Amino acid sequence: MNKGAMFGLDARIALAIFGSLSVISGAALYSAIQNANVTSLIANMNEMSKAIEHYHLDTGVDITESKAVLGAGYTYKLIENTGVAGWKGPYIAYDKLSNDHLQNGSYVVYLRIGSDETWEHPGDDGGAHHCTNMASTSTCYYWVLFKNVPENVRALVDIQVDGVASPTTGLVRDTTQYNGELYLRSMPVLVKP
């Protein structure tokens, strides 16, 4: 009888150890998946930024047609030849949703034009109104915008790129109020609005 009771105790100890190990390995797996998502998103944002640069190098013109429209970003020009001299695309392998939006997996991607000044609040979008009101010596930039990015991933991308979670400053901006939007500053716009 003592021998059976001892076996039951051994089994409970073993189950407790296996349970603890599964919790630890589950947390490590979750962290690894999250880090992979962050790395993948940063790579995609950088790929989009490089596509903009290649378009400019080949064509010598801005992607946008109308700076009067706030943040007008004609991203389809990166995947469709619109008759622009020197076009050698497609520059990126995304699907077209509209003139302004592309699809990359679960993310909706497009461009905005905005300044590099500190955004007024995390809900600010750094839109073209910031460029049109800037001093003539200020620079206006393309901002690659990915929508539907989970909040925890946005914060980790910001930390990895800028070294600190800073939603209103730095190369990465996080507009927490609008559809999980995450911005990455790209190259300067050739002709300021």
Buried (B, 14 or more C-beta within 10 A) or exposed (E): EEEEEEEEEEEEEEEEEEEEEEEEEEEEEEEEEBEEBBEEBBEBBBBBBBBBEBBBEBBEBBBBBEBEBBBBBBBBBBBBEEEBEEBEBBBBEBEEBEBBBBEBEEBBBBBBBBBBBEBEEBBBBBBBBBBBEBEEEEEBBBBBBBBEBBEEBBBBBBBBBBEEBBBBBBBBBBBBEEEBBBBBBBBEBBEBB
